[in-house]
């Protein structure tokens, strides 16, 4: 028993030291990407607008707030273990279910096995979020201006703006996403001994550079097309569901929804978005992992889709839907709650403090 306790304590100490090292390395990346994200959001918000919208200034300052509290990074860290389980179920036949995948991962890789590949999503979350919400708000403003200044947005405006935001983020999200997926699916341990297979990638940066070297820069965008087909309809459904539920749950004459409505609408919106996006999420993950462990099987999106249906049936596309919804509800409750808090606080501040 003492030997087992010593091993357990040693593993936890190793994990703590490892996470500390990663956090130090990520600090530089986080600072850099936050600055780039701020610049990107500024360009998206003001590039096609002739007027300075007050809400746009709020969103501009909201990204500034991300520098200190790093809300997006916390959201990634909270939902990441379930995301790892989801990706492994989608791409590897050795994992037959959520619980079996969870137990196997803990047994073979320890707790840190659930956090493989988390570095790039943490460092790029502010940039991808700024692109999604910036594009969404800017498109809504454009639709509003087409109908006349001050005109309310229709449901189709919200749907199309959400779709534009989801597709727009692919340019900055895809490289980090393929690195995340490949590291999540890397089940070999670094200290596995001479008789066992060793991991191909030693970390996020090594994985990024290896993909670029072996597959070219375009290799970093493998799976970008199904990613666009996933995030376009998914974010369209996401924003439309949130706005529809908030408007339905807000009493007549009241400008802002109650917090219970915000939490419920945010959680349901996350589940609705993933219900639409899960089938393409499976195709995306399989194309990103195709040829890494064995010979390349798929020629493209359509071939992967038809082969998957022929060999495993259409039910495979919704095998990970449960875990996606389980993760999406609490995460998006927090996302929209923080979003509403930030917007309301900044909206109540004097305009000269936002400039």
Secondary structure, 3 states (H helix, E strand, C coil): CHHHHHHHHHHHHHHHHHHHHHHHHHHHHHHHHHHHHHHHHHHHHHCCCCCCCHHHHHHHHHHHHHHHHCHHHHHHHHHHHHHHHHHHHHHCCCCCCHHHHHHHHHHHHCHHHHHCCHHHHHHHHHHHHHHHHHHHHHHHHHHHHHHCCCCCCCHHHHHHHHHHHHHHCHHHHHHHHHHHHHHHCCCCCCCCCCCCCCCCCCCHHHHHHHHHHHHCHHHHHCCHHHHHHHHHHHHHHHHHHHHHHHHHHCCCCCCCCCHHHHHHHHHHHHHHHHHHHHHHHHHHHHHHHCCCCCCCCCCCHHHHHHHHHHHHCHHHHHCCHHHHHHHHHHHHHHHHHHHHHHHHHHHCCCHHHCC
